[in-house]
Amino acid sequence: MARRCFFSGKGPMVGNNVSHANNKTKKRSLPNLRTIRIKLEDGTTAKIKVAASTLRTMKKRS
């Protein structure tokens, strides 16, 4: 489950770098993931990876 947001499921995207001469090379853009700790119902804590945009949305709603 590496490089994937726990809540939104955002993962790496694949695209092309396109030069002025129209040469194309593959590129990979990774999501902006942050590791956060959440407290579970049984009192334990768990570390999960969350995208920064999802974190902003979660803060806005709470």
C-alpha positions in Angstrom: 0.0 0.0 0.0 2.9 2.3 -0.6 2.4 5.8 -2.2 -1.4 5.7 -2.0 -3.7 7.9 0.1 -5.6 5.9 2.7 -8.9 7.9 2.3 -9.0 9.2 -1.3 -7.0 6.4 -3.0 -4.8 8.9 -4.8 -1.7 7.3 -6.2 1.1 8.0 -8.7 0.2 9.4 -12.1 2.0 8.7 -15.4 2.6 11.2 -18.1 5.1 12.5 -20.6 7.8 15.1 -20.6 7.5 16.7 -24.0 10.5 18.7 -25.3 10.5 21.5 -27.9 11.5 18.9 -30.5 8.4 16.9 -29.5 10.5 14.1 -27.9 8.6 12.3 -25.3 10.0 10.6 -22.1 8.0 9.0 -19.4 7.5 10.8 -16.1 5.8 9.9 -12.9 4.2 12.4 -10.5 3.7 11.2 -7.0 1.0 12.4 -4.6 1.9 14.7 -1.7 1.6 12.2 1.1 1.9 12.9 4.8 2.0 10.2 7.5 -0.4 11.0 10.3 -1.3 9.2 13.5 -5.0 8.4 14.2 -6.5 7.0 17.4 -8.6 3.9 17.0 -11.7 2.9 19.0 -9.8 0.5 21.1 -7.3 3.1 22.3 -4.4 2.2 20.1 -2.8 4.4 17.5 -2.1 3.7 13.8 0.0 5.5 11.3 -1.6 6.1 7.9 -0.6 7.9 4.7 -2.9 10.7 3.7 -2.6 13.1 0.8 -2.1 16.8 1.8 -5.2 17.8 -0.1 -7.3 15.3 1.8 -5.8 16.5 5.1 -6.9 20.1 4.2 -10.4 18.8 3.5 -10.5 16.9 6.8 -9.4 20.0 8.8 -12.0 22.1 7.0 -14.9 19.7 7.9 -13.9 19.3 11.6 
